[in-house]
Amino acid sequence: MILDGRHLKPVTVSSTGERTLHFVLTEGRKRQIRRMCDLVGLTIVSLTRIRIGQVGPLGELRRGQWRYLQQDEHF
């Protein structure tokens, strides 16, 4: 797939429910998931980041909440 004239690195997409997809990206361009879905005719109702690099699960943090990284975490 091409965005902004550049090829995207491979993305793993799996279905986790009737209306839910799980994306694994190795790079993240601006609004990449939203734009990829738009190109194939999918509408995004909600988007939740669950991990950044090796840091996760992020689902334990509420919107606006943060935490310090552990010594073994990096991204």
Secondary structure as GFF3:
##gff-version 3
##sequence-region A 1 75
A	DSSP	beta_strand	2	3	.	.	.	ID=ss1
A	DSSP	beta_strand	6	7	.	.	.	ID=ss2
A	DSSP	beta_strand	12	17	.	.	.	ID=ss3
A	DSSP	beta_strand	20	24	.	.	.	ID=ss4
A	DSSP	alpha_helix	32	39	.	.	.	ID=ss5
A	DSSP	three_ten_helix	58	60	.	.	.	ID=ss6
###
